Amino acid sequence: NLKKIKRRKNCFNVLMFLCFNDRGFGVLEVVVVAGIIVIGLLPLVALVMQSVTSSQVNKNKLIAIMLAQEGIELARNRRDSNWQNSVSWAEMTANPVAANGLKGDGNYRVENNSGVISFADVTGVSDANARLIIDGDGVYRHSGAGEQTPFYRLMEAGNSASCLESECLIATSTVQWQERGGAKNYSITVEMYDWR
């Protein structure tokens, strides 16, 4: 036991000598301390980087969810406006396409420009006309002045075998964006009815 105590005392004396000698710090001491600091900081830097990346991913998903929901709300608003204006409730454009007895089938971009809801034909969610911009007021739109965003929104309207053709319109709002080298999608689908 005395040998162990002497060894510990010798180790302590060596450490004290390295820390409190009058010669200052040696190159080896500086390298060892720098290594310890770097090894201690690497996990913190990795954690901060992961947190920032995760924050951006969550932000984009939340924006996509809200944009998809807005697309559905604009389609519902169009349906309600059509009732008020004595127009077919399922008409989504000024010149609707008739398919299977129900107007409104197709792919559209939809937006609200100062209270005027407009639908325009697009070929798909990656169509350049489906791309959203953000204006100076923070409002997402398909047209006008503003900064391009990574988001594309497509509104699909059509029939479903799950409901009678004349009473139901299936509306799907899909938002697509590029993130970390791959395409991400978020969709909301609702059945809209002629409940009046």
Secondary structure, DSSP 8 states (H G I E B T S, - for coil): -HHHHHHHHHHHHHHHHHHH-TT---HHHHHHHHHHHHHHHHHHHHHHHHHHHHHHHHHHHHHHHHHHHHHHHHHHHHHHHHHHTTS-TT--SSS--EETTEET-EEEEEEEETTEEEEEE-SSTT-GGGEEEE-TTS-EESSSSSEEEEEEEEEEEE--TTS-TTTEEEEEEEEEEEETTEEEEEEEEEEEE---
